[in-house]
Amino acid sequence: MKTTKKVMSIVLAALMTSGFAMAQKANVKGAEKIADKKGDYNEARALIKAALENEETKGDPKTMYVAGYVEESNFTNENVKQLEGVEPDRAQMNKALLDMFGYYIGTIDMETAANGGSTAPGKYGKKIKDAFANNLLYFINAGGYYMEKQNYKEALRAFSAFKQIKKLPMFVNTPTAAVDSNSMMVDFFSVINAYQTGDKQLTIKLAEEIKNVEYRRNDLIQILSQTYLENADTANYIATMQEGLALYPNESYYSVNLINTLIQMGRTEEAISLLASAIEKSPNNAQLYDVMGKLYETTDEDKSLEWYGKALAIDPEFTESNFNMGRVYYNKAVTLKSSDKYDAATDKKITELFQKALPYLEKVYEKNPDQCYYVLAQVYYNLKMGDKYDVIKAAYGL
């Protein structure tokens, strides 16, 4: 029987396809052997990469599994070095761990699909289960490594892998799935890293999921509220701050920032009421008295001075209240000086106000000269303290 050229071409094509498939299967075996012997991992990756790109082998769970096994072997090889007193290649070690996770999850998905959706571990799932259980805590180490390197996306990837492993069906009702202190720590630092990446929506999502967990709850609510603020979500910002204030009434972060927000929104009476309540709960918090002083500055300067005085009675070194006290006295003097009625009595009163401002501003200048140099210089000038005025003038180019 004669064979046509067309038939021969089809036969040759079939033989070539079969040959390519056999070659890629050989690559899978070759990569697996290299991993077994802990040989040249770059060569193993090159072999498995070709198999993962071939149509005949890329859908085979074994191909995906061996890709993960190569990474697991590389990770283990580097990790063991620490036990031998040799410094491992931490960058490669942690990269291999995360790549192992990706390939192994891919293998599980393939086996699940092949088994009609059954989540029971398949042929490779059993080996993967051991690998995940044995290496679970190293994902925390990887997250810490990437945080030190300020690679927050990879740190988040490591922590996400840890969380995903614990939730796999293969670990249901096992110690691996248990919620413990490590779980809570990873959840918290996942929020931190999401925030550091700039992903506000993810930060909010992760933080809302765990905001009722006691682990570093105060810190978490502060991060969540700050993210809402940066996301221009004022309603949720205020609600979260109020929640934080109810839980931690002595934490000035909530009371002070919430009050400032209410003031900016023109809700002054509400701010005063909230501040009075905060002071009642935390009577030794100088910052709260200082904020109350600011609230009264525009309507009653004498009353604001009373509140600043109360703050300084609690903490005489509180820089903000010292500056505010000196600034209000200075402003009162300047206002009098610019009035239409100006006589000897007024001049005496102005001098007294500048003298009252002086010790407060000098105390601030000792700690933070940039905060008050201009106001203090004007006080020196008006009190005819030329030598001290000249020092500030020279220092700041007035």
The 8 nearest C-alpha neighbors of each residue, nearest first, counted from 0:
[[1, 2, 3, 6, 7, 4, 5, 10],
 [2, 0, 3, 4, 6, 7, 5, 8],
 [1, 3, 6, 0, 4, 7, 5, 8],
 [4, 2, 6, 5, 7, 1, 8, 0],
 [3, 5, 7, 6, 8, 2, 9, 1],
 [6, 4, 8, 3, 7, 9, 2, 10],
 [7, 5, 9, 3, 8, 4, 10, 2],
 [6, 8, 4, 10, 5, 9, 11, 3],
 [9, 7, 11, 5, 6, 10, 12, 4],
 [8, 10, 12, 6, 7, 11, 13, 5],
 [11, 9, 7, 13, 12, 8, 14, 6],
 [10, 12, 14, 8, 13, 9, 7, 15],
 [13, 11, 15, 9, 14, 10, 8, 16],
 [12, 14, 10, 16, 11, 15, 17, 9],
 [13, 15, 11, 17, 12, 16, 18, 10],
 [16, 14, 18, 12, 17, 13, 11, 19],
 [17, 15, 19, 13, 18, 14, 12, 20],
 [16, 18, 14, 20, 15, 19, 13, 21],
 [17, 19, 15, 21, 16, 20, 14, 22],
 [20, 18, 22, 16, 21, 17, 15, 23],
 [19, 21, 17, 23, 22, 18, 55, 16],
 [22, 20, 24, 18, 19, 23, 25, 17],
 [21, 23, 19, 25, 20, 24, 18, 26],
 [24, 22, 26, 50, 20, 25, 21, 19],
 [25, 23, 27, 21, 26, 22, 20, 28],
 [24, 26, 22, 28, 23, 27, 29, 21],
 [27, 25, 23, 29, 46, 24, 28, 30],
 [28, 26, 24, 30, 25, 29, 47, 62],
 [29, 27, 31, 25, 26, 30, 32, 24],
 [28, 30, 26, 32, 31, 27, 25, 33],
 [31, 29, 43, 33, 27, 32, 28, 46],
 [30, 32, 28, 34, 29, 33, 65, 35],
 [33, 31, 35, 29, 34, 30, 28, 36],
 [32, 34, 38, 30, 36, 35, 31, 37],
 [33, 35, 37, 31, 69, 32, 36, 72],
 [36, 34, 32, 33, 37, 31, 72, 38],
 [35, 37, 33, 38, 34, 32, 31, 39],
 [38, 36, 34, 35, 33, 72, 39, 73],
 [37, 39, 33, 36, 40, 34, 35, 43],
 [38, 40, 42, 41, 43, 33, 37, 34],
 [41, 39, 43, 42, 38, 44, 73, 34],
 [40, 42, 44, 43, 39, 45, 46, 38],
 [43, 41, 45, 40, 44, 39, 46, 30],
 [42, 44, 30, 40, 46, 41, 45, 33],
 [45, 43, 41, 47, 42, 46, 48, 40],
 [44, 46, 42, 48, 43, 47, 41, 49],
 [47, 45, 26, 43, 44, 48, 49, 30],
 [46, 48, 50, 44, 49, 45, 27, 66],
 [47, 49, 51, 45, 50, 46, 44, 52],
 [48, 50, 52, 47, 46, 51, 53, 45],
 [51, 49, 23, 47, 53, 52, 48, 56],
 [52, 50, 57, 48, 49, 53, 47, 56],
 [51, 53, 49, 50, 57, 48, 54, 56],
 [54, 52, 50, 55, 56, 57, 51, 49],
 [55, 53, 56, 57, 52, 58, 51, 20],
 [56, 54, 53, 20, 57, 58, 59, 23],
 [55, 57, 59, 58, 53, 54, 50, 51],
 [58, 56, 51, 59, 53, 54, 52, 50],
 [59, 57, 56, 60, 55, 54, 62, 109],
 [58, 60, 56, 61, 62, 57, 63, 55],
 [61, 59, 63, 106, 62, 109, 64, 58],
 [60, 62, 64, 59, 63, 65, 123, 106],
 [63, 61, 65, 64, 60, 59, 27, 66],
 [64, 62, 66, 60, 61, 106, 65, 102],
 [63, 65, 61, 67, 66, 62, 106, 103],
 [66, 64, 68, 67, 62, 63, 31, 61],
 [67, 65, 63, 69, 64, 68, 47, 102],
 [68, 66, 99, 102, 64, 70, 65, 69],
 [67, 69, 65, 71, 70, 66, 72, 64],
 [68, 70, 34, 72, 66, 67, 71, 65],
 [71, 69, 95, 99, 73, 67, 68, 72],
 [70, 72, 68, 74, 73, 69, 99, 75],
 [71, 73, 75, 69, 70, 74, 34, 76],
 [72, 74, 70, 76, 71, 75, 69, 77],
 [75, 73, 92, 71, 77, 72, 95, 76],
 [76, 74, 78, 72, 77, 73, 79, 71],
 [75, 77, 73, 79, 74, 78, 72, 80],
 [78, 76, 87, 74, 80, 75, 79, 92],
 [77, 79, 75, 80, 76, 81, 74, 87],
 [80, 78, 81, 82, 76, 77, 75, 83],
 [79, 81, 85, 83, 78, 82, 77, 87],
 [82, 80, 84, 83, 85, 79, 78, 86],
 [83, 81, 79, 80, 84, 85, 78, 86],
 [82, 84, 80, 81, 85, 79, 86, 78],
 [83, 85, 81, 82, 80, 86, 79, 87],
 [86, 84, 80, 81, 83, 87, 82, 79],
 [85, 87, 81, 80, 84, 88, 89, 77],
 [88, 86, 77, 89, 80, 85, 81, 78],
 [87, 89, 91, 90, 92, 77, 86, 93],
 [90, 88, 92, 91, 87, 93, 77, 144],
 [89, 91, 92, 93, 88, 94, 144, 95],
 [92, 90, 94, 89, 88, 93, 95, 74],
 [91, 93, 74, 89, 95, 90, 94, 77],
 [94, 92, 96, 95, 141, 91, 90, 89],
 [93, 95, 91, 97, 96, 92, 98, 90],
 [94, 96, 70, 98, 92, 93, 74, 97],
 [97, 95, 93, 99, 94, 98, 74, 92],
 [98, 96, 100, 94, 99, 95, 93, 101],
 [97, 99, 95, 101, 100, 96, 94, 102],
 [100, 98, 67, 70, 96, 97, 102, 101],
 [99, 101, 97, 103, 98, 102, 104, 96],
 [102, 100, 98, 104, 99, 103, 105, 97],
 [101, 103, 67, 105, 99, 104, 100, 63],
 [102, 104, 106, 100, 105, 67, 101, 64],
 [103, 105, 107, 101, 106, 102, 100, 108],
 [106, 104, 102, 108, 103, 107, 101, 109],
 [105, 107, 103, 109, 104, 60, 108, 63],
 [106, 108, 104, 110, 109, 105, 124, 111],
 [107, 109, 111, 105, 106, 110, 112, 104],
 [110, 108, 106, 112, 107, 111, 60, 113],
 [109, 111, 113, 107, 112, 108, 114, 121],
 [112, 110, 116, 108, 114, 109, 113, 117],
 [111, 113, 116, 109, 115, 110, 114, 108],
 [114, 112, 110, 111, 115, 109, 116, 117],
 [115, 113, 111, 112, 117, 116, 110, 118],
 [116, 114, 112, 113, 117, 111, 110, 118],
 [115, 117, 111, 112, 114, 118, 113, 110],
 [116, 118, 114, 111, 119, 115, 112, 120],
 [117, 119, 111, 120, 116, 168, 169, 114],
 [118, 120, 117, 121, 169, 111, 168, 124],
 [121, 119, 124, 125, 118, 169, 122, 123],
 [122, 120, 124, 123, 110, 119, 125, 111],
 [121, 123, 124, 125, 120, 126, 110, 61],
 [124, 122, 126, 125, 121, 127, 64, 120],
 [125, 123, 120, 121, 127, 126, 122, 128],
 [124, 126, 128, 123, 127, 120, 122, 121],
 [127, 125, 123, 129, 128, 124, 130, 122],
 [126, 128, 124, 130, 129, 125, 131, 123],
 [127, 129, 125, 131, 126, 130, 124, 132],
 [130, 128, 132, 126, 127, 131, 133, 125],
 [129, 131, 127, 133, 128, 132, 134, 126],
 [132, 130, 128, 134, 135, 129, 133, 127],
 [131, 133, 129, 135, 130, 134, 128, 175],
 [132, 134, 130, 131, 135, 129, 136, 128],
 [135, 133, 131, 137, 132, 136, 130, 138],
 [136, 134, 132, 137, 131, 138, 133, 161],
 [137, 135, 138, 139, 134, 140, 161, 133],
 [136, 138, 140, 139, 134, 135, 141, 96],
 [137, 139, 141, 136, 140, 157, 135, 161],
 [140, 138, 142, 137, 141, 136, 143, 158],
 [141, 139, 137, 143, 138, 142, 144, 136],
 [140, 142, 138, 144, 139, 143, 93, 137],
 [143, 141, 154, 139, 157, 145, 140, 144],
 [142, 144, 146, 140, 141, 145, 147, 139],
 [145, 143, 141, 147, 142, 146, 140, 148],
 [144, 146, 148, 154, 150, 142, 147, 143],
 [147, 145, 149, 143, 148, 144, 154, 151],
 [148, 146, 144, 145, 149, 143, 150, 142],
 [147, 149, 145, 146, 150, 144, 151, 143],
 [150, 148, 146, 147, 151, 145, 154, 144],
 [151, 149, 145, 148, 152, 153, 146, 154],
 [150, 152, 154, 192, 153, 149, 146, 196],
 [153, 151, 155, 154, 150, 156, 196, 192],
 [152, 154, 156, 155, 151, 150, 145, 157],
 [155, 153, 142, 151, 145, 157, 156, 152],
 [154, 156, 152, 158, 153, 157, 189, 192],
 [155, 157, 153, 159, 154, 158, 160, 152],
 [158, 156, 142, 154, 160, 155, 159, 138],
 [157, 159, 161, 155, 160, 156, 142, 185],
 [160, 158, 156, 162, 161, 157, 155, 163],
 [159, 161, 163, 157, 158, 162, 164, 156],
 [162, 160, 158, 164, 159, 163, 138, 135],
 [163, 161, 159, 165, 160, 164, 158, 166],
 [162, 164, 160, 166, 165, 161, 159, 167],
 [163, 165, 167, 161, 166, 162, 160, 131],
 [164, 166, 176, 162, 163, 167, 175, 161],
 [165, 167, 163, 164, 176, 168, 162, 170],
 [166, 168, 164, 169, 170, 165, 163, 171],
 [169, 167, 171, 170, 118, 166, 119, 165],
 [170, 168, 167, 171, 120, 119, 128, 118],
 [171, 169, 168, 173, 176, 167, 175, 172],
 [170, 172, 168, 173, 169, 176, 167, 166],
 [173, 171, 170, 176, 174, 177, 175, 169],
 [172, 174, 175, 170, 171, 176, 177, 169],
 [175, 173, 177, 176, 172, 170, 171, 178],
 [174, 176, 173, 177, 165, 170, 132, 171],
 [177, 175, 165, 174, 173, 170, 171, 166],
 [176, 178, 174, 175, 179, 173, 165, 172],
 [179, 177, 182, 176, 180, 183, 181, 175],
 [180, 178, 182, 181, 177, 183, 184, 176],
 [179, 181, 183, 182, 184, 178, 214, 185],
 [182, 180, 184, 179, 183, 185, 178, 139],
 [183, 181, 185, 179, 180, 184, 178, 186],
 [182, 184, 186, 180, 181, 185, 187, 214],
 [183, 185, 181, 187, 186, 182, 180, 188],
 [186, 184, 188, 182, 187, 183, 189, 158],
 [185, 187, 183, 189, 184, 188, 182, 190],
 [188, 186, 184, 190, 189, 185, 183, 191],
 [189, 187, 191, 185, 190, 186, 192, 184],
 [188, 190, 186, 192, 187, 191, 155, 185],
 [189, 191, 193, 188, 187, 202, 192, 205],
 [192, 190, 188, 194, 189, 193, 195, 187],
 [193, 191, 195, 189, 151, 194, 190, 155],
 [192, 194, 190, 202, 196, 195, 191, 198],
 [195, 193, 191, 197, 192, 196, 202, 198],
 [194, 196, 192, 197, 193, 191, 151, 198],
 [195, 197, 193, 194, 198, 151, 192, 152],
 [198, 196, 194, 195, 199, 193, 202, 192],
 [197, 199, 201, 196, 200, 193, 194, 202],
 [200, 198, 202, 201, 197, 203, 226, 194],
 [201, 199, 203, 202, 198, 204, 230, 226],
 [200, 202, 204, 203, 199, 198, 205, 193],
 [203, 201, 199, 193, 205, 190, 200, 194],
 [202, 204, 206, 200, 201, 205, 207, 199],
 [203, 205, 201, 207, 202, 206, 200, 208],
 [206, 204, 208, 202, 203, 207, 190, 201],
 [205, 207, 203, 208, 209, 204, 210, 190],
 [208, 206, 210, 204, 209, 205, 203, 223],
 [207, 209, 205, 206, 210, 204, 211, 203],
 [210, 208, 212, 211, 206, 207, 205, 186],
 [209, 211, 207, 212, 206, 208, 216, 220],
 [210, 212, 209, 213, 216, 208, 207, 214],
 [213, 211, 209, 210, 214, 216, 183, 215],
 [212, 214, 216, 215, 211, 210, 217, 209],
 [213, 215, 216, 212, 183, 184, 187, 180],
 [216, 214, 218, 217, 213, 219, 187, 212],
 [215, 217, 219, 213, 214, 218, 220, 212],
 [216, 218, 220, 219, 215, 221, 243, 247],
 [219, 217, 221, 216, 215, 220, 222, 223],
 [218, 220, 216, 222, 221, 217, 223, 215],
 [221, 219, 223, 217, 222, 218, 224, 216],
 [220, 222, 218, 224, 219, 223, 225, 217],
 [223, 221, 225, 219, 220, 224, 226, 218],
 [224, 222, 220, 226, 221, 225, 219, 203],
 [223, 225, 236, 227, 221, 226, 222, 239],
 [224, 226, 228, 222, 227, 223, 221, 229],
 [227, 225, 229, 223, 228, 224, 230, 222],
 [226, 228, 230, 236, 224, 232, 225, 229],
 [229, 227, 225, 231, 230, 226, 236, 232],
 [230, 228, 226, 231, 227, 225, 232, 199],
 [229, 231, 227, 228, 232, 226, 199, 233],
 [232, 230, 228, 229, 233, 227, 236, 226],
 [233, 231, 227, 230, 234, 235, 228, 236],
 [234, 232, 236, 235, 231, 237, 228, 227],
 [233, 235, 237, 236, 232, 238, 227, 239],
 [236, 234, 238, 237, 233, 232, 239, 227],
 [235, 237, 233, 224, 227, 239, 234, 238],
 [236, 238, 240, 234, 235, 239, 241, 233],
 [237, 239, 235, 241, 240, 236, 242, 234],
 [240, 238, 242, 236, 241, 237, 224, 235],
 [241, 239, 243, 237, 242, 238, 253, 244],
 [242, 240, 244, 238, 243, 239, 237, 245],
 [241, 243, 239, 245, 240, 244, 238, 246],
 [242, 244, 240, 246, 241, 245, 247, 239],
 [245, 243, 248, 241, 247, 253, 246, 242],
 [244, 246, 242, 243, 247, 248, 241, 240],
 [245, 247, 243, 244, 248, 242, 217, 241],
 [246, 248, 244, 250, 249, 245, 243, 217],
 [249, 247, 244, 250, 245, 246, 280, 277],
 [250, 248, 247, 281, 251, 280, 277, 244],
 [249, 251, 247, 252, 248, 253, 244, 254],
 [250, 252, 254, 253, 255, 249, 287, 286],
 [253, 251, 250, 255, 254, 256, 221, 257],
 [254, 252, 244, 251, 256, 240, 255, 257],
 [253, 255, 251, 257, 256, 252, 258, 244],
 [254, 256, 258, 257, 251, 252, 253, 259],
 [257, 255, 259, 258, 253, 254, 252, 260],
 [258, 256, 260, 254, 259, 255, 253, 261],
 [257, 259, 270, 261, 255, 260, 256, 254],
 [258, 260, 256, 262, 257, 261, 255, 263],
 [261, 259, 257, 263, 258, 262, 256, 264],
 [262, 260, 264, 266, 258, 263, 259, 270],
 [261, 263, 259, 265, 267, 264, 260, 266],
 [264, 262, 260, 265, 261, 259, 266, 267],
 [263, 265, 261, 262, 266, 260, 267, 259],
 [264, 266, 262, 263, 267, 261, 268, 260],
 [265, 267, 261, 262, 269, 264, 268, 270],
 [268, 266, 270, 262, 269, 265, 271, 261],
 [267, 269, 271, 270, 266, 272, 273, 262],
 [268, 270, 272, 267, 266, 271, 273, 261],
 [269, 271, 267, 258, 273, 268, 272, 261],
 [272, 270, 274, 268, 273, 269, 275, 267],
 [273, 271, 269, 275, 274, 270, 268, 276],
 [274, 272, 276, 270, 271, 275, 269, 277],
 [273, 275, 277, 271, 276, 272, 270, 278],
 [276, 274, 278, 272, 277, 273, 271, 279],
 [275, 277, 279, 273, 274, 278, 272, 280],
 [278, 276, 274, 280, 279, 275, 281, 273],
 [279, 277, 282, 281, 275, 280, 276, 274],
 [278, 280, 276, 277, 282, 281, 275, 274],
 [281, 279, 277, 278, 282, 276, 248, 249],
 [280, 282, 278, 279, 283, 249, 284, 277],
 [283, 281, 278, 279, 284, 280, 277, 285],
 [284, 282, 281, 285, 313, 278, 310, 287],
 [283, 285, 286, 282, 287, 281, 288, 278],
 [286, 284, 310, 288, 287, 313, 283, 314],
 [285, 287, 289, 288, 284, 290, 310, 251],
 [286, 288, 290, 289, 285, 284, 291, 278],
 [289, 287, 291, 310, 285, 290, 286, 306],
 [288, 290, 286, 292, 307, 287, 291, 310],
 [291, 289, 293, 287, 292, 288, 286, 294],
 [292, 290, 288, 294, 293, 289, 287, 306],
 [293, 291, 303, 306, 289, 290, 294, 295],
 [292, 294, 290, 296, 291, 295, 303, 289],
 [295, 293, 291, 292, 296, 290, 297, 303],
 [294, 296, 303, 299, 298, 293, 292, 297],
 [297, 295, 300, 293, 303, 299, 298, 294],
 [296, 298, 295, 299, 300, 294, 293, 303],
 [299, 297, 295, 296, 300, 294, 302, 303],
 [298, 300, 295, 302, 301, 296, 297, 303],
 [301, 299, 296, 303, 302, 304, 295, 298],
 [302, 300, 304, 303, 299, 305, 296, 295],
 [301, 303, 305, 304, 299, 300, 295, 306],
 [302, 304, 292, 300, 295, 306, 305, 296],
 [305, 303, 307, 301, 302, 306, 308, 324],
 [306, 304, 308, 302, 303, 307, 309, 301],
 [305, 307, 292, 309, 303, 308, 304, 288],
 [308, 306, 310, 304, 289, 309, 305, 320],
 [307, 309, 305, 311, 306, 310, 304, 312],
 [310, 308, 312, 306, 307, 311, 305, 288],
 [309, 311, 285, 307, 288, 308, 313, 312],
 [310, 312, 315, 314, 308, 313, 309, 307],
 [311, 313, 309, 310, 314, 315, 308, 285],
 [314, 312, 311, 310, 285, 283, 315, 309],
 [313, 315, 311, 316, 317, 312, 310, 285],
 [316, 314, 311, 317, 312, 313, 310, 321],
 [317, 315, 314, 318, 311, 321, 362, 320],
 [318, 316, 314, 315, 319, 320, 321, 311],
 [319, 317, 321, 320, 363, 316, 322, 362],
 [318, 320, 322, 321, 317, 323, 289, 363],
 [321, 319, 323, 322, 307, 318, 317, 289],
 [322, 320, 359, 318, 324, 319, 323, 325],
 [321, 323, 325, 319, 320, 324, 360, 326],
 [324, 322, 320, 326, 325, 321, 327, 319],
 [323, 325, 321, 327, 322, 326, 320, 307],
 [324, 326, 356, 359, 322, 328, 360, 323],
 [325, 327, 323, 329, 324, 328, 322, 330],
 [328, 326, 330, 329, 324, 325, 323, 331],
 [329, 327, 331, 356, 325, 330, 352, 326],
 [328, 330, 326, 332, 327, 331, 353, 356],
 [331, 329, 327, 333, 332, 328, 334, 326],
 [330, 332, 334, 328, 329, 333, 327, 335],
 [333, 331, 349, 329, 335, 330, 334, 352],
 [334, 332, 336, 330, 335, 331, 329, 337],
 [333, 335, 331, 337, 332, 336, 330, 338],
 [336, 334, 332, 338, 333, 337, 331, 349],
 [335, 337, 333, 334, 338, 332, 349, 341],
 [336, 338, 334, 335, 333, 339, 341, 340],
 [339, 337, 335, 340, 336, 334, 341, 333],
 [340, 338, 341, 337, 336, 335, 342, 334],
 [339, 341, 338, 342, 345, 335, 337, 336],
 [340, 342, 345, 339, 338, 346, 343, 336],
 [343, 341, 345, 344, 346, 340, 347, 339],
 [342, 344, 346, 345, 347, 341, 348, 349],
 [343, 345, 347, 346, 342, 348, 341, 349],
 [346, 344, 348, 342, 347, 343, 341, 349],
 [345, 347, 343, 349, 344, 348, 342, 350],
 [348, 346, 344, 350, 345, 349, 343, 351],
 [347, 349, 345, 351, 350, 346, 344, 352],
 [350, 348, 332, 346, 352, 351, 347, 345],
 [349, 351, 353, 347, 352, 348, 354, 346],
 [350, 352, 354, 348, 349, 353, 355, 347],
 [353, 351, 355, 349, 354, 350, 328, 332],
 [352, 354, 356, 350, 355, 351, 329, 378],
 [353, 355, 351, 357, 352, 356, 350, 382],
 [356, 354, 352, 353, 357, 351, 328, 358],
 [355, 357, 325, 353, 328, 354, 359, 329],
 [356, 358, 354, 360, 355, 359, 361, 353],
 [359, 357, 361, 360, 356, 362, 355, 354],
 [360, 358, 321, 325, 362, 361, 357, 356],
 [359, 361, 363, 357, 362, 325, 358, 322],
 [362, 360, 364, 358, 363, 359, 357, 365],
 [363, 361, 359, 365, 360, 364, 358, 366],
 [362, 364, 360, 361, 365, 366, 367, 318],
 [363, 365, 368, 361, 367, 366, 362, 360],
 [364, 366, 362, 363, 367, 368, 361, 360],
 [367, 365, 363, 364, 368, 362, 318, 361],
 [366, 368, 364, 369, 370, 363, 365, 371],
 [369, 367, 364, 370, 372, 371, 365, 366],
 [370, 368, 367, 371, 372, 364, 373, 366],
 [369, 371, 368, 367, 372, 364, 363, 322],
 [370, 372, 374, 373, 369, 368, 375, 364],
 [373, 371, 375, 368, 374, 369, 376, 370],
 [372, 374, 376, 375, 371, 377, 391, 370],
 [373, 375, 377, 376, 371, 372, 378, 326],
 [374, 376, 378, 372, 377, 373, 360, 371],
 [377, 375, 379, 373, 388, 378, 374, 372],
 [378, 376, 380, 374, 375, 379, 381, 373],
 [377, 379, 375, 381, 380, 376, 353, 382],
 [380, 378, 384, 376, 382, 388, 377, 381],
 [381, 379, 377, 383, 378, 382, 384, 388],
 [380, 382, 378, 383, 379, 377, 353, 384],
 [381, 383, 379, 380, 384, 378, 350, 353],
 [384, 382, 380, 381, 385, 379, 388, 378],
 [385, 383, 379, 382, 386, 387, 380, 388],
 [384, 386, 388, 383, 387, 389, 380, 379],
 [385, 387, 389, 388, 384, 390, 379, 383],
 [388, 386, 390, 389, 385, 384, 379, 391],
 [387, 389, 385, 376, 379, 391, 386, 390],
 [388, 390, 392, 386, 387, 391, 385, 393],
 [391, 389, 387, 393, 392, 388, 394, 386],
 [392, 390, 394, 393, 388, 389, 395, 376],
 [391, 393, 397, 389, 396, 390, 395, 394],
 [392, 394, 396, 390, 391, 395, 389, 397],
 [395, 393, 391, 392, 396, 390, 397, 389],
 [396, 394, 392, 397, 393, 391, 372, 373],
 [395, 397, 393, 392, 394, 391, 389, 390],
 [396, 392, 395, 393, 391, 394, 373, 376]]
